[in-house]
């Protein structure tokens, strides 16, 4: 069995003498730690993601250093987050942050120190992933140790998707085993088990996420509005639908009536906002599909418009669920005389679609009139 031996000389003083005498320590000159190291086996097969796991003091960090230097990240807090990725062009920097599950556009413009713990952690991951050469191994110590466990699952899934897409190699050290089915590692290693374990059986995609859905009052949108690229106030008469994961609010959908010649009974999306900590899991697209399905069930059409590329391209590719409208991919030339910010948005190329997928029964109450919902007290108040 191969081991890494760490030796340290004990400096004699009244404290070390007390410990050695009180607890009958035999070797009073040095302390030795041996860590099992059979990691060379992972070089015998192709892989992208490895995990070194174990409790505190098990030697995870030492084993991680077996593969190279663990790099630190220092962001310039005078600059916006996206500006710290200066070795990439602006489009590449935005694409990288989105791929790592940090796709909240307002977040890109904030300095690092104003981000949440989850956002900071994703930003650090994006930084390390992008500066590491393709031939080198990305090393991450204490992976997800400082974030909520549901957030840890979300960022683990986003990370593994990007690593495999770019065919990079990464090894993370963690004391948490709950990330395994989200990170989907090719191998893992525990100093206690003293062997590399291959995880071909994990190649099944991410676990299902069960969201709780409820109708909520318009003021609930205050939790989400700063994370949307359109910051204007929304119409309080619109319908606000809240989505929660393990009793934590993570997303909201805001829909209103669609007007226009020949449209008939129809709704349109005004906002779909997923909190940054939970982006990268496909929650936004699932919510969009869900809203379209419940609208269709009551005989209403559902139209969407966005300039967000991830959501727009998803709809472009899923032609059995979404039909592109006449304005899809085009820049409108309407004579608009309102707010200048809205005018700018109208002049940008937008993704415009109508939902044509299947209907879902059993959620009609989410679309009841606001007066009926208040009378039945079916609001989720936060």
N, C-alpha and C positions, 0 to 999 in steps of 0.2 A: 504494500500500500504506500503510495506517495504522500508525503506530507510537506507542509510549509512550517518551518520551525522559527518562532520569534523569541529571541532572547533579550533580556533587559537586566542590566546590573542594578542591584538594590543599593541605594545610598543609605548607609547606616546613620540613624538618628534616633531620638527617643521614641518617635512614633513607630518606626519600623522595628525597633527592638521590642517594643511593647507587643506588637502584633505577633512577631516570631515566637516570643516567649509564652504569650498567652495561649496561642493556638498550636504550639508545638511544630512550627515550621522547620523542616529539616535543612533545606538549602537556604541559608540566610544571605548568600552572595548574589544570587541571580534568580529571576523568574522566567520560566519557559512556557510558551504556549505552542501547541502543535495543532495544525489545521489540516484535515484530510483534503488532498488535492488530486483528484482523478479526472480533471477536466479535459485532458488531452483527447479523450474518447470522442468529444464532440467534433474533432477535426476529421473524423472518419466518414462524415456524411454532410450533405448540403443543408444549410439552415439559414434563417434570417433573424430569429428571435430566441434568446436564451434567458433563463431566469435562475439566479442564485438566491435561494431563500433559506430562512432560518431565524431563530430568535436573536435578541440582542446579545452580542458577544460571541456569536457562533463563527465569526470569521468571514462574513460576507464581503466586507470592504476589502480585506486582504486578498480574497480570491478574485475579486473584480480587478484588482491591480495586476493580477497575473496576465491580463490581456493588454494592459497598457496604462496610460495616464488618465485619471479621472479629471476632466476639465471643469473649470468653474465658469460661471457666466456673470458678466458685469454689464448691465444696461446703463445707457446714458439717460438719466432722468430729466435732462433738459430737452430731450427729443421725444417725439411721439414713438410709440412702440414700433410701428411699421418702419420708421426711419432708421432704426437700429440694425436693420438687415441690409446695410448699404452695399454688400457684395452681390446682391440680387437686384434685378431691375424691379420697378414698382409692381408690375403685374405678377412677377414670380414671387415677390414677398407676400402679396395678398393671397396668392394661390397656396403658398406654404402654410400661412396661418389658418386658412380655411380648412386645408387638409388635416391639420392637427386638431380640428374641432374648435378652433378659435375664430369663428366666422362672424362675430358681431362687429359690424363696420365701425360703430362709434368707439369700440375698444381699441381698434388699430390707431386711433388718433390720440389716445391717452398715454401719458408717460407710464413707465413700468410700475412705479411706486404707488400709483392710484388704482391698480388692478386688484381684484380679489385674489385670495390665495390660489384658487383653482385656475384663474386666468394667468397668474404669474407662473404657475407650474407649467401650464401648456406653452407659454411663451419661452420658458427656459428649454423645454423639450424641442421646440421648433428651432431655437438658436443652435443647440448642440447637434441636432440632426443635420442642419444645413451647412455647418462649418466643418463637419467631419468628412474627410475624403472617402470616396466610394470603397477603397481598398482597406480602410481602417474600420475598427469596431467601435461603435458608439457605446460609451459606458455611463450608466446612470445609477448612482447610489441612492439608497433610501427612497426607492420609487414609491410614490403616492403616500408617503408616511404622514404628510401634513395636510391632507385633504379629506373631506367627507367621503365615506366609502362608496356611495352611489356616484359621486363625482369621479372617484378613482376608477370605477368600472367604465364610465363614459370615456375618460381620457385614454384608458388602456386600449379600448376598441379603436379609437381614432388613430392612435399611434401605430398599432399593428397594421392597419389598412395602408397607411402611408409607407411604412417600412417595406412592406411586401410589394407595393406598387413601384417603388424606386429601387427595389432589390438591394437594400442595404442590410447591414448586420448590426444588431444591438443586443447588449446584455444588460439587464437590470438586476439590482439587488434589492430584495424586499423582505420584510417580516410578515407580509400579508399574503395569505394563500387565496383570498377571495377574488383576486384579479386574474387568476389563471384562465378561467373560461371566457374572459373578455379579451385578454392579451393574446391568447391562443399561442403559447410558445412552442417552438419546435423541440426544445429540450429544457429540462430544469435540473438543478443540482442542489442537494442539501449536504452540508458537511457531516451531518449525523448519519445519513444513509450511505455516504461515501461512494456514490455512483451517479453517473449521468443517466437520466431517464428521458427517453424519447417520447413525444406526445403526438404521434400520428392520429390517435383516437380523438383528439380535440379539434380536428379540422371539420367542424360542423357549423361554423358561423356563430354569431353572438347569441346568447340566451334571449328569450322573449322578454319584452318589457311590458308589464301590465300597468296601464295608465288609468287613473280615475278621472272621470269627466263630469263636469257640472256647469250649470249656468251661473254667472256671477254678475255683480253690479259693475257699473262702468268704472268706479273708483279703483277696482282691483287692477285695472290697466296701469295704474301708477307704479306698480312693482316691475313692469316690463318696458315702459315707454322709452327709457334712456338707452335701451339695447337695440332699438330699431333705427334704421338709417333715415326714416322719415319721422321727425320729432314733433310734427304738428299735432294738436289735440284732435282726438277722434270724436265723432258724433255720439253723444251719450245715448241717443235713441237706437244705436246699433245694438246688435246682439253680441255679448261677450261670453265666450266659452272657455272655461279654465280646465287645464290638464295638470294632474298631480302624479308624482311617482313616490310611493312609500310615504304618502301624506305630506309631501313637500311640493309646493307649486313650482312647476318647471316651464310651463308654456301657456300661451293664451292665443285664441283666435278671435278676431273681430270681423263680423260680416254685416253688410247692409244691403238694401235693395238695389238691384241693378235696373237702371232706366235706359230707355232707348227705343227707337222704332222697331217693332217686330220682335222685341225681346220677350214679352209676355211675363209670366211669373218667374222671377229670377232673383238670386242673390249674387253678391260679389264679395270677394275678400277685401278687407281694408287693411288688416294687419295679421300676420302670423309671427309670433315672437317666441323663440326658445331661449331661455337663459343661457349665457355663455358656458357655464359649467356643464351643461347637458347637450351641447351641440356636437355634431359629428356622429350621431347614432341614427340618423334618418328620421328623427321625431317630427321635424317640420313637414317632410313629405307625407308621412303617415297621417298627420293631422289634416293636411290639405285633402288627402284622399277621403278621409273620414267625413269631413264637412261636406264634400261633394256628394258622398253616398247618402247622407241623411237628407240633404236637400232633394236629391232625386227621388227618395222614397215618398216625399210628400208632393211630388209633381212639380217641383221647382228646378230650374236650370241653375248652374253655378259657374260663375266666371271668375277668372283670376288674372292679375296683372302684377308683374314684379320686374325689378331690374337686377335682382340677385341671381348670379349665374348658376349656382348650385341647384336652386329650386327650379329655375327656368329650364335648364338643360335636362333635369329629371323629367319634366313634363314633355319636353320635345322628344325624348327617347321612348317614353311610355305611351305610345299612340293608341293602345287599347283602353287607356284610362283617360287620356287628355287629348282633345282636338285643338289644334292651333287655329286661332281666329284670324281674321283678315289683317289685324294690326300686329300680329306676332313678328318680332324681329325688325319692325319698322319704326322710323322716327315720325311722330305725328307733326302736322303742320297747322294745327288748329289756331285760330285767332283767339288767344287766351289773354285776358286782361286782368286776371286776379293776382294772387301772391306770387312774387318773383321766384321763390323757392319751388313752388308747384310748377311754374313755367319751365324751370330748368329740368325738373323730372319729366315733364311731358315731352321735352325735346330730346330725351335720351332713348336709345333703343330699348324696348321693353319686350318681355316675354308675356304673351297674351294667350290664354287658353280657356276652353270650356270643358267641364267634367263630363265624360261619356261612359264612365265605368259602371259597375254594379251598384244597386241600391242596398242600404242597410236598414233593417226594420228594428224598432224598439227604442229609438232615440228621438222620436218626434217632439217630445216635450222640451227638448233643448231649443227648439225654434218657435215656441209659443210666443204670443205677444207679451210685451213687458208688463202690462197690467195684470194679465192672468198669472204670470210668474210671481208677481209680488203678492197677489191674493193667496196663492197656494204656498207662499213662503218657500219657494224652491231655489232661492239664491244661495250661493256659497259666499258668505261674507268673511273677509279677512281683516 
